[in-house]
Amino acid sequence: MPVPTCRRNTGGSSHRATGLDAHVRTGRTLLALLAVALAGAAPLSALPLVAIDPGHGGTDSGAVGVLPPGAVTGLEPRFNAQLQPVLFEKDVNLDVANRLNAWLMARQFPTLMTRTTDNAGGDMPYTTEGADLKARTDLANGRPAEIFVSIHQNSSSSGAGGTETYVKVAAPEPAQVLAAGIQRMLVACLALPDRGVRERSFYVVRNTTMPAVLVEGGFVSSPVDVALLAQPDFRQKMAEAIGGAVYQYAGLGDPGPICAGAVQAVPPPVPTAIRLARAGSALTKRAGINPQRGDLWIATVRDAAGTPMPSIPVRARLPNGKGVAATSRPDGKVLLAVPRRKGRLVVAVAMPGIAVSARAEVSARRR
Ligand SMILES: [Zn+2]
């Protein structure tokens, strides 16, 4: 059940002028107070330890969304069984977490990441969900952290999109205040539909001992959301929104300009086409492939201008169902040995940070 986003002021702005009775305070006292206040502004020891929990990892991809063609993600290229470029929730979560960690550290917050690599909690290989989640909450409870933010992305078969933030059922007020601030800031920065602060006792919010929230930034299942989640700038905005809310929750006031996103980088050339051609027997021998057992095909990777692109990782799905990986040569060509049987040869390309759906399908010829 959706819970409307809490709009009440959470920053304690009701500063009553209790100390401003002119006859009580001399100018000298005020100056002294000011000096104390300045000296004590955001002392390091006073900033809360923030546990940042990038959801999923390792063999647990989290939700998977299909990317629009030509999406430049800045993340590890991923493909589904049909060799469509896809977005893994775990990759988005870790990227947002890294950006949030950097944002908070730049403001002197002590932080704790429950994973920093593509692994389960504690940077351990994934075994079971139970072990993964327990490692995360053990890390946060052990220090202990004073704020816990779990970062996830949503998925739904109903076509839903938008942002929601969770606390455990009957969460104490500090968690509610933190969640309300994060949700408000996320909606302001990301401009996705506001699905509100919700209660659900996810493991990590139920088993942590400090105010804990779980953010569902957007839906990888939504074509609108996934196209945004694919963008590094959008993920930077998500991180800054969460960071800004944590900053306010810590009582530091205005976090300054946030959710500006990163500076738009000039996109690298993107492979946009693959041409598949059957190679002659001479090429077959040169490639060291037994022409009795299979056909040799050549896939040529080209950019939008038609120029062959070297060093592009290519994945092919062969008619026998097997997948092969190779990298294009300096002339943009990739040699592929194809079993001699009827079927379809599908090729997709990937390069660091880019996953494109350029591919070709051909029928393997019988001889
Ligand atoms: Zn998740």
Boltz pocket constraint, residues with backbone or C-beta under 6 A from the ligand:
constraints:
  - pocket:
      binder: B
      contacts: [[A, 55], [A, 56], [A, 62], [A, 63], [A, 89], [A, 151], [A, 152], [A, 153]]
      max_distance: 6.0
